Amino acid sequence: MSDKLKIGFYWCAACGGCEISVLDIDEMILDVVELADIVFWPCAMDPKYEDLRAMEDGSIDVIFINGSIRSTENEEMVKLLREKSKKVVAYGSCSSIGGLFGLGNLYSKEELLEYGYNTPSTEEGGVIPAENSKVPEGELHLPPLLHHVRSLDEIIEVDIYLPGCPPLPNQLKEGLPLILEGKVGKYDLVSQKSVCDECPLEREEKKIPRLYPIQEMMLDPERCILDQGVLCMGPATAGMCEAPCPSVGHPCIGCNGPVRGVKDQGARMASALASVLGVEGEERMEESEIIDVVKSVRDPTGSFYRFSLPKSYLRYKRRDIHG
């Protein structure tokens, strides 16, 4: 029997980018193959539920789980994988902090299904699949959806976090060997530095009168994007990515989630923005002028919590529901 590590990958509610990112490490994949055998990977193999259930508990050394928890199937599978695995890695931002799908927590699952299957582009209305597998053959069905999106650690214990949308090659080349060799702690791969700390753009940290949509601005490619009045999530976002977006003139959108030790990314960004958004003599401004400045922060929930709503203090829109 091989003495290599046994590893696996699983995909919950996700776009597929994290699955592809594993291949972005190029020739380093050969080093991974030297260290480990992949024993479970539905994206590349064809395992059945029965195959996983038949595995001995703890027989997988490290399982990398990406995607948020959206359905009862996701929930059931990650609980089963927790039993079969010695270590669980929350791989990517959806798994670590809820991800983009977490914005669905602003609506009920009924509203989301209705909008998804009955939109202006759906001729004569769509048929919403039933939420169970006991439907006549040939009819559409879905695994029952949970009432709100959850991050992985709301369902099972997580041993290591590796956020990113998806994790970039530089993160993987540093992190994968440490994970496989057992030399990394729970939060060691989450940076204590922000994207601003890694960003090469010149920052003056000056007051700005308001925020503007990026399409209305002609940005100076050498200056801090936030200093120029365009919302950039750099101050509140962990900098493992080495700031590739601001480096090419695009504001950070917060996909890595908060820096290590920060619970609420949106609250951190609101605090950072409050320190720079304002004008000289604001104490003499009319109330309508102050409101206008505040309104220049367009869609604060969608901007501040684009990737992290399920792990924030807000989590989801409260409703009279359970589950």
C-alpha positions in Angstrom: 0.0 0.0 0.0 1.3 3.5 -0.9 2.6 5.5 2.0 1.6 8.8 0.4 -0.9 11.1 1.9 -4.5 10.5 0.7 -6.2 13.8 -0.3 -9.5 14.8 -1.9 -11.4 17.7 -3.3 -15.1 18.5 -3.2 -17.2 21.2 -4.8 -20.3 22.6 -3.0 -22.2 25.7 -4.2 -19.6 27.3 -6.3 -18.7 28.5 -9.8 -16.0 25.9 -10.5 -13.1 28.4 -10.4 -11.6 26.8 -7.3 -11.5 23.4 -9.0 -9.6 24.9 -12.0 -7.3 26.8 -9.7 -5.7 23.5 -8.5 -4.3 23.2 -12.1 -2.8 26.7 -12.1 0.3 25.7 -10.1 1.7 24.3 -13.4 4.7 22.0 -12.8 4.3 22.2 -9.1 1.5 19.7 -9.5 4.2 17.1 -10.0 5.5 17.9 -6.4 1.9 17.4 -5.1 1.7 14.0 -6.9 5.0 13.0 -5.2 3.5 13.7 -1.8 -0.1 12.6 -2.2 -2.6 10.4 -4.0 -5.9 11.9 -4.9 -8.6 9.5 -3.7 -11.7 11.6 -4.0 -12.4 14.3 -6.6 -15.9 14.2 -8.2 -14.9 16.9 -10.7 -12.2 14.7 -12.2 -13.2 11.2 -11.1 -16.6 9.5 -11.0 -17.2 8.4 -7.3 -20.6 7.6 -6.0 -22.1 8.4 -2.7 -21.8 4.7 -1.8 -18.0 4.9 -2.5 -17.5 7.7 0.0 -19.7 6.0 2.6 -17.7 2.8 2.2 -14.4 4.6 3.1 -13.1 4.2 6.6 -13.4 7.2 8.9 -10.2 9.2 8.8 -9.0 7.5 5.7 -8.6 10.8 3.8 -5.6 12.8 5.2 -6.7 16.2 3.8 -9.9 17.2 2.1 -10.1 20.5 0.3 -13.7 21.7 0.2 -14.7 24.7 -1.9 -18.1 26.4 -2.3 -20.6 27.6 0.2 -23.3 25.5 1.8 -26.6 26.2 -0.1 -28.5 22.9 -0.1 -29.2 19.9 2.1 -27.0 17.9 -0.2 -24.1 20.2 0.4 -24.7 19.9 4.2 -24.9 16.1 4.1 -21.8 15.7 2.0 -19.5 17.9 4.1 -20.6 16.2 7.3 -19.7 12.9 5.7 -16.4 14.2 4.4 -15.6 15.5 7.9 -16.0 11.9 9.2 -13.8 10.5 6.5 -11.1 13.1 6.7 -8.4 13.9 9.3 -8.1 17.5 8.2 -10.5 19.8 6.4 -9.4 22.8 4.4 -11.9 25.6 3.6 -10.6 26.2 0.1 -11.6 29.5 -1.5 -13.7 32.4 -0.2 -17.1 30.7 -0.7 -16.1 28.0 1.7 -14.2 30.3 4.1 -16.5 33.2 4.3 -19.7 32.4 2.3 -18.7 34.0 -1.0 -20.7 35.7 -3.7 -23.6 33.3 -3.2 -23.9 34.7 0.3 -25.6 37.8 -1.1 -28.6 35.5 -1.6 -29.1 35.9 2.1 -30.7 39.2 1.4 -33.7 37.3 0.0 -35.8 34.2 0.8 -35.1 31.0 -1.1 -38.6 31.3 -2.6 -37.8 34.8 -3.9 -34.6 33.5 -5.5 -36.2 30.5 -7.2 -39.1 32.7 -8.5 -36.7 35.2 -9.9 -34.4 32.6 -11.3 -37.0 30.6 -13.2 -39.5 33.4 -13.9 -37.7 36.4 -15.3 -38.5 38.7 -18.2 -36.2 36.6 -20.4 -38.2 33.4 -19.6 -41.0 33.0 -22.2 -44.4 32.2 -20.7 -42.8 31.6 -17.3 -40.4 28.8 -16.2 -41.1 25.7 -14.2 -39.5 25.8 -10.8 -38.0 22.3 -10.0 -39.4 20.4 -7.1 -37.2 20.4 -3.9 -36.9 16.7 -3.6 -35.8 13.6 -5.6 -39.1 11.8 -5.3 -40.7 13.2 -8.4 -41.8 11.4 -11.6 -38.9 10.4 -13.9 -38.0 13.1 -16.4 -39.3 16.0 -14.3 -36.9 18.5 -12.9 -35.9 18.4 -9.2 -33.5 20.1 -6.9 -32.0 19.1 -3.5 -33.9 21.1 -0.9 -32.3 24.5 -0.5 -31.4 25.8 2.9 -33.0 29.1 4.0 -29.7 30.9 3.8 -26.2 30.4 2.6 -23.7 29.2 5.2 -19.9 29.1 5.3 -18.3 25.7 5.8 -17.5 26.2 9.5 -21.1 26.8 10.3 -21.7 23.1 9.4 -18.5 21.3 10.4 -15.2 22.0 12.1 -12.5 23.5 9.8 -8.8 22.9 10.4 -7.3 25.3 7.8 -8.6 28.3 5.9 -7.3 29.2 2.4 -9.5 32.0 1.1 -9.4 33.6 -2.4 -11.7 33.8 -5.4 -10.1 31.5 -6.3 -6.8 31.1 -4.4 -4.0 32.4 -6.7 -0.9 30.4 -7.8 1.3 32.4 -5.4 -1.0 31.4 -2.5 -1.0 27.7 -3.6 2.7 27.5 -4.2 3.3 28.7 -0.6 0.3 27.0 1.1 -0.1 23.6 -0.5 3.3 22.2 0.6 2.8 23.5 4.1 -0.7 22.0 4.3 0.5 18.6 3.0 3.5 18.6 5.3 1.4 19.5 8.3 3.3 22.8 9.0 0.5 25.3 8.9 -2.0 26.5 11.5 -5.7 27.2 11.2 -5.4 30.9 10.1 -1.7 31.0 9.0 -2.6 31.3 5.3 -4.8 34.3 6.0 -2.7 37.5 5.8 -2.4 40.0 8.7 -1.7 42.6 6.0 -4.3 44.3 3.9 -4.3 44.7 0.2 -3.3 48.4 0.8 -0.2 47.1 2.5 0.7 45.2 -0.7 -0.5 47.8 -3.2 2.2 49.7 -5.2 0.0 52.7 -5.8 0.9 56.0 -4.2 -1.4 56.8 -1.3 -1.8 60.2 0.4 -4.7 59.1 2.7 -6.4 62.4 2.2 -10.0 63.4 2.7 -12.3 62.9 -0.3 -15.6 64.8 -0.8 -17.6 61.8 -2.1 -17.4 58.6 -4.0 -17.9 58.2 -7.8 -18.6 55.2 -10.1 -15.4 54.1 -11.7 -16.9 54.5 -15.2 -17.2 58.2 -14.5 -13.6 58.7 -13.6 -10.3 58.9 -15.6 -8.0 57.4 -13.0 -4.4 58.2 -12.6 -2.7 54.8 -12.8 0.0 55.8 -10.3 -2.3 57.0 -7.5 -4.4 55.3 -4.9 -7.8 54.5 -6.3 -9.6 55.4 -3.1 -7.8 58.7 -2.9 -9.2 59.5 -6.3 -12.8 59.0 -5.0 -13.5 55.4 -6.2 -14.5 52.8 -3.7 -11.7 50.2 -3.2 -12.0 47.5 -0.6 -8.2 47.3 -0.1 -8.2 48.7 3.5 -10.5 45.9 4.7 -9.2 42.9 2.6 -6.5 40.4 3.3 -3.5 40.9 1.0 -2.4 37.3 0.1 -3.1 38.2 -3.5 -0.4 40.8 -3.7 -2.8 43.5 -5.0 -3.1 42.5 -8.7 -6.4 44.4 -9.3 -5.3 47.9 -8.0 -2.0 47.4 -9.7 -3.7 47.4 -13.1 -6.2 50.2 -12.2 -9.2 48.2 -11.0 -10.4 48.7 -7.4 -10.2 45.7 -5.0 -13.6 44.1 -4.5 -12.8 42.3 -1.3 -12.6 38.7 -2.6 -10.1 37.5 0.0 -12.3 38.4 2.9 -11.1 40.2 6.0 -7.5 40.3 7.3 -6.7 37.8 10.0 -8.4 38.5 13.3 -11.1 40.7 11.9 -14.6 39.3 12.2 -16.6 41.7 10.0 -15.1 42.9 6.7 -17.9 45.3 6.0 -17.6 47.0 9.4 -13.9 47.4 8.9 -14.4 49.0 5.5 -17.1 51.3 6.8 -14.7 52.5 9.5 -11.9 53.0 7.0 -14.2 54.9 4.7 -15.5 57.1 7.5 -12.0 58.3 8.2 -11.5 59.6 4.6 -15.0 60.5 3.3 -15.8 64.1 4.1 -15.0 67.6 3.3 -13.5 70.6 5.1 -16.2 72.5 7.0 -18.6 69.6 7.0 -20.0 70.8 10.4 -21.4 73.7 8.4 -23.0 71.6 5.8 -26.7 71.3 5.3 -28.3 68.0 6.2 -29.2 67.4 2.6 -25.6 67.8 1.6 -24.4 65.3 4.2 -27.1 62.8 3.0 -25.8 63.3 -0.5 -22.3 62.4 0.5 -23.5 59.3 2.3 -25.6 58.3 -0.7 -22.4 58.4 -2.8 -21.6 55.0 -1.2 -23.7 53.0 -3.6 -25.0 49.6 -2.5 -23.0 49.4 0.7 -24.2 45.9 1.5 -23.3 44.6 -2.0 -20.0 46.4 -1.9 -18.8 45.9 1.7 -20.1 42.3 2.0 -19.9 41.1 -1.6 -18.0 38.0 -0.5 -18.4 37.8 3.3 -22.1 38.4 4.3 -22.6 34.9 5.7 -19.6 35.3 8.1 -20.5 38.9 9.1 -22.5 40.1 12.1 -25.4 40.6 9.7 -25.3 37.1 8.2 -28.7 37.2 6.5 -32.0 39.1 6.4 -34.0 38.0 9.4 -37.2 36.3 8.7 -39.8 34.2 10.6 -38.1 30.9 9.4 -35.9 28.2 10.7 -33.1 26.3 9.1 
